[in-house]
C-alpha cells in the first residue's frame, strides 16, 4: 500500500457525481507502478462551488486535477491559460499547475483519437461523419480537426448546442485546414451522402446508452458501407445497437471505453511527464 508522505503531491477529480469514477483507481495504480509520489482523489463539487474549490486547490499548490460534468465549461473561465483545443471547444477537463499558473486542457478528443489508433484506424487526412454537438462530440470534432482530418461533417438536432456548434465550426474552418460543415440531423438524404463519402462514422451523443439500449442514431442499416468504420463514445453497453447493426452490415467497430482510458493517460502525462503504463491499466481496469 502506498505510503503518504509530507512530499506527496495531490491530483484529483472535480464534478458531481464522482463516486462512480474509475479515475482514482486508474491514476493511483499508475502512480504506484511508476514509483511517483502522487495521490489522486475524487471531490463532489458542482458548478455552485467550483470557483471556491479551485481557489482552494490553487492555495494548496496541487499538481493538477480533472473536471467532469457539470464543471467542464465553467472551468474555462477560471484558468489562467488554455490549450488551443480547450479554447475552441470552451471546455476544460484537465488542469496543470505550473508555479501557480493554471493551464486548462481538454484531453477527451485526444483520448478518442488514440482509441481509434489503438483499434487500428489512421484517420489523418480522411473524412469523418460525426453525430452530435454536445460535450463529447465537440471534443472529438475539435481534436480531429486540429490533428489533420481532411473533412468532418457534423449532424445535430437544432437544440441548445446548435448555435455553439455553428461558432465552433466557424473557428475550425478559420484555424485549421480541415473542412468542417454542420448539418441538420433531419435531412436523411444529406446524411446518407456524407456517410457514403466518409471513412468513419462516430456517434458523439448519448443515444443508445444504458438503460435506453434500444435506441440508435442510425436506424437504417443501408446507410452503412463495408469500408466504413463505426465508433461510439458510449461504453455501457459495450456494444450499442448502432455498433451491433454496423457490425452485422460488415463494418469494423469500436466503443468509447478506450477513449476514457486514453484521455486519462494524457492527463497523467501532462502532470508527470511520464507515460501511463497502458498495458497494465488496460488489463486491470478496461478488459
C-alpha positions as CSV (number, residue, x, y, z in Angstrom):
1,X,0.0,0.0,0.0
2,X,1.2,3.5,-0.9
3,X,2.8,5.5,1.9
4,X,1.6,9.1,2.1
5,X,4.4,11.4,3.0
6,X,4.9,15.1,3.5
7,X,6.1,15.3,-0.1
8,X,3.1,13.6,-1.7
9,X,1.6,15.7,-4.5
10,X,-2.2,16.0,-4.9
11,X,-4.1,15.4,-8.0
12,X,-7.8,14.7,-8.3
13,X,-11.2,14.9,-9.9
14,X,-13.9,17.6,-9.5
15,X,-17.5,17.1,-10.6
16,X,-20.9,15.9,-9.5
17,X,-21.5,13.0,-9.1
18,X,-18.0,11.4,-9.0
19,X,-18.4,8.4,-6.7
20,X,-18.7,6.1,-9.7
21,X,-15.5,7.3,-11.4
22,X,-12.8,4.8,-12.3
23,X,-10.2,7.6,-12.5
24,X,-8.9,7.4,-8.9
25,X,-8.1,3.7,-9.3
26,X,-6.5,4.2,-12.7
27,X,-4.3,7.1,-11.7
28,X,-3.3,5.8,-8.3
29,X,-2.4,2.4,-9.8
30,X,-0.2,4.2,-12.4
31,X,1.5,6.4,-9.8
32,X,2.3,3.3,-7.7
33,X,3.6,1.3,-10.7
34,X,6.0,4.1,-11.7
35,X,7.0,5.0,-8.2
36,X,5.6,8.5,-8.4
37,X,4.8,10.3,-5.1
38,X,1.3,11.5,-6.0
39,X,-2.2,10.6,-4.9
40,X,-5.5,11.1,-6.8
41,X,-8.8,11.8,-5.0
42,X,-12.3,12.5,-6.1
43,X,-14.3,15.5,-4.8
44,X,-18.0,16.0,-5.3
45,X,-18.1,19.7,-6.5
46,X,-20.8,21.2,-8.7
47,X,-20.7,24.5,-10.5
48,X,-22.1,26.3,-7.5
49,X,-18.9,25.6,-5.5
50,X,-16.3,25.2,-8.3
51,X,-14.7,28.6,-8.1
52,X,-14.2,28.3,-4.3
53,X,-12.8,24.8,-4.8
54,X,-10.4,25.9,-7.5
55,X,-9.1,28.7,-5.4
56,X,-8.5,26.2,-2.5
57,X,-6.6,23.9,-4.8
58,X,-4.5,26.8,-6.0
59,X,-3.7,27.7,-2.4
60,X,-2.8,24.0,-1.7
61,X,-0.4,24.1,-4.7
62,X,-1.9,20.9,-6.2
63,X,-0.1,19.5,-9.3
64,X,-3.3,19.3,-11.3
65,X,-6.8,18.0,-11.5
66,X,-9.5,16.7,-13.8
67,X,-13.0,18.0,-14.3
68,X,-16.1,16.1,-15.2
69,X,-19.7,17.2,-15.6
70,X,-21.1,19.7,-14.9
71,X,-17.8,21.6,-14.4
72,X,-16.0,21.5,-17.7
73,X,-17.4,24.7,-19.3
74,X,-17.2,26.9,-16.2
75,X,-13.6,25.8,-15.6
76,X,-12.6,27.6,-18.9
77,X,-13.3,30.9,-17.2
78,X,-11.2,30.0,-14.1
79,X,-7.9,29.1,-15.9
80,X,-5.0,31.4,-16.4
81,X,-4.2,29.9,-19.9
82,X,-6.0,27.5,-22.2
83,X,-4.7,25.0,-24.8
84,X,-6.0,25.6,-28.4
85,X,-8.4,22.7,-28.1
86,X,-9.8,23.9,-24.8
87,X,-10.1,27.5,-26.1
88,X,-12.0,26.5,-29.2
89,X,-14.3,23.9,-27.5
90,X,-15.0,26.1,-24.5
91,X,-14.4,23.1,-22.1
92,X,-11.6,22.0,-19.8
93,X,-11.3,18.5,-18.3
94,X,-7.6,18.7,-17.2
95,X,-5.8,21.5,-15.3
96,X,-2.0,21.6,-14.9
97,X,-0.5,23.8,-12.2
98,X,2.9,25.2,-13.1
99,X,4.2,27.6,-10.4
100,X,0.7,28.9,-9.6
101,X,-0.3,29.2,-13.3
102,X,-3.4,27.0,-14.1
103,X,-3.4,25.9,-17.7
104,X,-6.6,24.2,-18.9
105,X,-6.7,21.4,-21.5
106,X,-9.3,19.1,-23.0
107,X,-8.0,15.6,-23.3
108,X,-11.2,13.9,-24.4
109,X,-10.6,14.4,-28.1
110,X,-7.0,13.2,-27.7
111,X,-8.4,10.1,-25.9
112,X,-10.7,9.4,-28.9
113,X,-8.0,9.8,-31.5
114,X,-5.7,7.5,-29.6
115,X,-8.6,5.0,-29.1
116,X,-9.1,5.0,-32.9
117,X,-5.4,4.4,-33.4
118,X,-5.5,1.6,-30.8
119,X,-8.3,0.0,-32.8
120,X,-6.1,0.1,-35.9
121,X,-7.5,3.1,-37.7
122,X,-5.4,6.0,-39.0
123,X,-7.9,8.9,-39.5
124,X,-5.4,11.6,-40.5
125,X,-6.2,13.0,-44.0
126,X,-9.6,11.3,-44.1
127,X,-13.3,12.2,-43.7
128,X,-15.5,11.7,-40.7
129,X,-19.2,12.0,-40.2
130,X,-19.9,13.0,-36.6
131,X,-23.3,12.7,-34.8
132,X,-24.0,15.3,-32.2
133,X,-22.7,18.7,-31.0
134,X,-22.6,18.2,-27.2
135,X,-19.6,18.0,-25.0
136,X,-18.1,14.6,-26.2
137,X,-18.9,15.3,-29.8
138,X,-17.3,18.8,-29.6
139,X,-14.1,17.4,-28.0
140,X,-13.8,14.9,-30.8
141,X,-14.6,17.4,-33.5
142,X,-12.0,20.0,-32.3
143,X,-9.2,17.5,-31.8
144,X,-9.8,15.6,-35.1
145,X,-9.7,18.9,-37.0
146,X,-6.5,20.0,-35.2
147,X,-4.9,16.7,-35.8
148,X,-5.4,16.8,-39.5
149,X,-8.6,15.1,-40.7
150,X,-9.4,16.4,-44.2
151,X,-13.1,16.8,-43.7
152,X,-15.7,16.5,-40.9
153,X,-19.5,16.6,-41.4
154,X,-21.4,17.2,-38.1
155,X,-25.0,16.3,-37.8
156,X,-27.0,17.7,-34.9
157,X,-30.6,18.4,-33.9
158,X,-31.5,22.1,-33.6
159,X,-31.2,22.1,-29.8
160,X,-29.4,24.4,-27.4
161,X,-26.0,23.1,-28.6
162,X,-26.6,24.1,-32.3
163,X,-25.6,27.8,-32.1
164,X,-22.5,26.9,-30.2
165,X,-21.7,24.3,-32.8
166,X,-22.0,26.9,-35.6
167,X,-19.5,29.1,-33.8
168,X,-17.0,26.3,-33.3
169,X,-17.3,25.1,-36.9
170,X,-16.5,28.6,-38.0
171,X,-13.4,28.8,-35.8
172,X,-12.1,25.4,-37.0
173,X,-12.6,26.4,-40.7
174,X,-10.6,29.6,-39.9
175,X,-7.8,28.0,-37.8
176,X,-7.3,24.6,-39.4
177,X,-7.0,23.1,-42.9
178,X,-9.9,20.7,-42.1
179,X,-13.2,21.4,-44.0
180,X,-15.9,21.3,-41.3
181,X,-19.6,21.5,-42.1
182,X,-22.7,21.5,-39.8
183,X,-25.9,19.9,-41.0
184,X,-29.4,19.5,-39.6
185,X,-29.9,15.9,-38.5
186,X,-33.4,15.8,-40.0
187,X,-32.1,15.6,-43.6
188,X,-31.6,11.9,-44.2
189,X,-30.5,12.3,-47.9
190,X,-27.6,14.5,-46.9
191,X,-26.7,12.2,-44.0
192,X,-26.6,9.2,-46.4
193,X,-24.4,11.1,-48.8
194,X,-21.9,12.2,-46.1
195,X,-21.7,8.8,-44.6
196,X,-21.2,7.3,-48.0
197,X,-18.1,9.6,-48.5
198,X,-16.7,9.0,-45.1
199,X,-14.1,6.6,-43.8
200,X,-15.6,6.7,-40.2
201,X,-18.9,7.4,-38.6
202,X,-18.8,8.5,-35.0
203,X,-21.7,8.7,-32.5
204,X,-20.8,11.5,-30.1
205,X,-24.3,11.5,-28.4
206,X,-25.8,9.6,-25.5
207,X,-28.3,7.9,-27.8
208,X,-28.2,4.1,-27.1
209,X,-26.6,4.4,-23.7
210,X,-28.0,2.2,-20.8
211,X,-30.8,2.0,-19.8
212,X,-32.1,3.1,-23.2
213,X,-30.2,0.5,-25.2
214,X,-33.0,0.0,-27.8
215,X,-32.2,3.4,-29.4
216,X,-29.7,4.3,-32.2
217,X,-28.8,7.5,-34.1
218,X,-28.8,5.4,-37.3
219,X,-31.9,3.1,-37.7
220,X,-31.5,2.2,-41.4
221,X,-28.6,-0.3,-42.0
222,X,-28.5,0.6,-45.7
223,X,-26.7,3.8,-44.5
224,X,-23.6,1.8,-43.8
225,X,-21.0,0.7,-46.4
226,X,-18.4,-2.1,-45.9
227,X,-15.4,0.2,-45.9
228,X,-16.9,2.3,-43.1
229,X,-15.6,2.2,-39.6
230,X,-18.3,2.9,-37.0
231,X,-17.4,4.1,-33.5
232,X,-19.4,5.1,-30.4
233,X,-18.4,7.2,-27.4
234,X,-20.7,5.0,-25.3
235,X,-19.2,2.1,-23.4
236,X,-22.3,1.0,-21.4
237,X,-23.4,-1.2,-23.1
238,X,-20.1,-2.3,-24.6
239,X,-21.9,-2.9,-27.9
240,X,-24.7,-0.4,-28.6
241,X,-27.5,-1.0,-31.1
242,X,-25.6,1.3,-33.5
243,X,-22.4,-0.8,-33.3
244,X,-24.3,-4.1,-33.5
245,X,-26.2,-3.0,-36.6
246,X,-22.9,-1.7,-38.2
247,X,-21.1,-4.9,-37.4
248,X,-23.8,-7.0,-38.9
249,X,-23.6,-4.8,-42.0
250,X,-19.9,-5.7,-42.3
251,X,-18.3,-2.6,-40.7
252,X,-15.5,-2.5,-38.3
253,X,-16.5,-1.0,-34.9
254,X,-15.1,0.2,-31.6
255,X,-16.8,1.7,-28.5
256,X,-15.9,4.5,-26.1
257,X,-14.1,2.5,-23.4
258,X,-10.6,3.2,-24.5
259,X,-11.4,6.9,-25.1
260,X,-12.0,7.0,-21.4
261,X,-8.7,5.3,-20.7
262,X,-6.6,7.4,-23.1
263,X,-8.0,10.8,-22.0
264,X,-6.8,9.9,-18.5
265,X,-3.5,8.8,-19.8
266,X,-3.0,12.2,-21.5
267,X,-3.8,14.0,-18.2
268,X,-1.3,11.7,-16.4
269,X,1.4,12.7,-19.0
270,X,0.6,16.4,-18.6
271,X,1.0,16.2,-14.8
272,X,4.0,13.8,-14.6
273,X,5.8,14.0,-17.9
274,X,5.7,10.2,-18.0
275,X,3.6,7.7,-19.9
276,X,0.8,5.8,-18.1
277,X,1.5,2.0,-18.1
278,X,-1.3,1.4,-20.6
279,X,-1.0,-2.4,-20.9
280,X,-1.3,-2.9,-17.2
281,X,-4.1,-0.3,-16.8
282,X,-6.0,-1.8,-19.8
283,X,-5.8,-5.3,-18.5
284,X,-6.7,-4.4,-14.9
285,X,-9.5,-1.8,-15.4
286,X,-10.7,-1.9,-19.0
287,X,-10.7,-5.6,-20.0
